[in-house]
Amino acid sequence: MEKLFPKTIEPVYETEKEMLVLSDTFEALKKIKKESVDMIFADPPYFLSNDGITCQAGKMVSVNKGEWDKADTLQEKHAFNRRWIKLCRAALKPNGSIWISGTLHNIYSIGMALEQEGFKIINNITWQKTNPPPNLACRCFTHSTETVLWAKKADKNAKHFFNYEAMRAENGGKQMKDVWTGPLTKPSEKTEGKHPTQKPVYLLERIILASTREGDLVMDPFCGSSTTGVAAKRLNRRYIGIDNSKEYIELSQRRLCPQ
């Protein structure tokens, strides 16, 4: 892959089309070549680790994901979102676009941060899960959706790419709406290891197909298990994954280059 980082950022895995970077996300984003990325998908911390409980595989488990998923105050959470979104804007090409997944715990901050940092929101996608975890507390409606915001630079001349025909074909010849329905990640996609917020491949394939062309460069600044990379590889796109966890970078490498 072309040189996108200075020598101080060394990829731990690299091929002609894929790169994995073990680094603090902010440090990597500061140093990546400006306006080099065609599309960004980000699944940032949701900040929902609040010592609550949920159901997983029929068992009661903690919702806590790790220290990376905690924030002390609303101001701290919003400052975090503004900071990484600003750095992503600098890395994105003038006609590039960004997708960000979230829940009620963080998505409203993200939407505001996008506009504050010079983005225009194109779509508000609702991903409706057909098999969400049950509501154990029984004191509210079952949480069964996530929001995926799609945005472009709010520059007058910015022209994002949308593969309208491919999306219509995928939807039986009809215009695709902004509510997408499907299951959570299948066990067969977790054979190399598990990540607590792993997205299903079909979701990332649709996002990448909708907003990039073959050969385009896709970046995930919180790559986790690199579902973004798996989908990009299938669709013949180039990929950069960044994460500060050695465990998850190693998991990403196993998924991108299975033995």
N, C-alpha and C positions, 0 to 999 in steps of 0.2 A: 504494500500500500504506500501511497505517496507520503512524504514527510509532513506530518501535521503538528508534531510536538517538538520542542527543543530537547537537547540531550538529557536534561534533568528529569524528563518524563520518559521512562523506558517501558514499552509494552511488555507484559509477561507472556503474551501470546500474539503472534502476528502471522498472517498469510497475505496473499495478494489482495484479498477482499475483506479480511476480518482483522480486528485488533481489540485486545482486552487490556485495559489499563487499571492496575491496582494503585489507587490514589485517592486522596481526599477530593471529592467532586469539585469543590471550589478551586483548589489549586490546579486541577487538570483543566477546568474550563477557562481559567485565567490565561493559560499558556497555549491552548489550542489555536491553530491558525485562524485568523479572523475571516469571517464570511466563507467558510470552507464546507459547511454542512448543508445538505439539501432538506433534510427533515429530522426533527427531534421527536422522540417519544419519551415521556418521563412519567414514572410512577413513583413520585417522591414520598417521603414519610407522611402517613395520614395523621399522626399524632393521636392515635386512639388507644395507646397503651395506658390504660387508666386503672389497672388492677381489677377489671371486670371479668366476666366469664362468658364463654360461648360454647357452642356444640360443634365438635369435629369428629367425624366418623363414629357418631353415636355416643361420644364421650364428652363430659364436661371438662373444658380446658380454659386456661387463662387467655385473655385477649392480648396480653403483653407480648410484643415482638422483640423488644430489646431497647437499649438506651437510645438508639438512633430514632426511635419512634415516640419520643417523649419531648414535650416542651413545657416550660414552667408557666408562661403567660401567653395571652393572645398576641401581645406586641412582639414577643420573641418569635412566635410562629410566623407572623406576617413578615417580619424582617428577614427571616430565613427564606421565605418564598420569594420575596422581592430580589434578594441577593442572587439566588441561582438563576432566576428567570432573566435578570439583567445580563448575566454572563452568557446565557444561552442565546440571547438576542445578538450578541456580538459575534458568536460563532456561526450563526445562521446566515445563509446567503440572502441577498435582497428579495428573491422570490420564493424563499423557503417557507416552511410552515412548522408549527409545533403542536403536538398533541399531549395533553396532560390528564392523567386519570386520578380520580379522587372520590371521596365520600363527603358526607355532610361535615365531617370533622375538619376538612381542610379546603374543600373546593371553592368555598365562597371567598376565602382569603386569596386563593390562586387566581380566581377570576378578576378580582380587584387588582392584584399584583400585575397581571398581564396588561391591563389597561394603563396602570401607572408606569409601566416600563416600556410603553410604546408598541403594544400589540393591539390588533383588532380581532375580536372573537368572530369566527366564521360560523361555527356550529356548536351546539350544546347537545352532545350525544348522550342518551340514556341507555346504559347497558343493563338490560333486565335479565337477571339470573333465574334460570328455570329450577334450580335446585339449591336455593340459599340455605344456610344453617337455620334451624328453627329458633324461634324467639323464646328463650328460657325464662325470662322475667315475666312475660305475659302482661306487660304494662304499656306496650306501644305496638304499632304495626311492625310486622316482620321486615327487617332491612333486606331488601332483595335487589337493589339497584346500585350502580356506580355511575358517576358522571365522567364523561371524557370530553374535555374542551379542546376544540381545534381552532387555532389562531394563526394569523399572519402578521407581518410587520405593518404597522399603521402608517406606512409611507404612501404618498399619493400614487407613486408609480409601481408599487409592489403588486405583482400578479402571481398568485399562488397557482399551483397545478392541481386540478381535480379530474380524476379519471371517471367522468360521468358515465360513459358507455359501459365500462367494466362494472360499475356499481349497478347500473340498470340491468345488465345481463345477469348478474348474480342474484338479482331480485325478480327473476322471471319476466324481464322485459318491462317492468314498471319502475318508476322513480323510487329510489331507496329513501326511506324516511329516517328520522333521527332517533328512533327507538330501535335498538338491536337486541334481539332475544337469543339466549343460548345458555348452555350449562357452564358450570365452573370447570376448572382444569381437570382433565382426566388423569387417572392414576398412571396411564401409559406414558404421560409426559413428565412423570416424576421418577422415572426409573434410575436416573443418574444422581438423584438427591432431591431434597425438598427445600423450597423457600416459602416463608409464611404468607407472602402476598403474590405468589406466582400467577400470572395471567395465562389464559389458554391461547394456544397458537392461532386458532381461527380468528380471534379478535385482532391480533397484531397483523395477521395476513391481510385482513380487510383494510385496516388503517394504512398499511404500507402500500397496498395496491391502489388505494383511493388517492394517494397524495404524492406518489413518486413514480419515476420511470426506471426501467432497467438500468443498472450501473450507477444509480444515484447513491449518495452517501447518507446513511441513517445513523443517528447517534442516540444512545440511551445513557444519560448521566447518572442514573441510579439503577444499573442494569440487573442487579440481583442474579437470577438464574439465566438471564439472557434469552427469554422468550422472544424478545425483539430481534435478537441476532439469528435465532433459529428460523423465524419467519422471513427475515431479510435474505438469508442464505437460500431458502426455498424459492424466493422470487427473484433471485439474481441481482440483489442490491448489495452494496458494500456496507460494512457495519463497524461502528466503534462502541464498545461497552466500557463504562467507567463504574467502579465500585470501590469502596474503602474496606471491604471485607475479603480477606484472602480465601476464606471458605467459599464465598459465593463466586469469586473469580475462578476458582478451581472447578466449581460446579458448572459455571458457564463454559469453561474450556471442554469439559467432558461432554456437554450437550452439543457444542459446535463441532467437536472432533471426536465422536464416539469410537471406542476401540472395537 
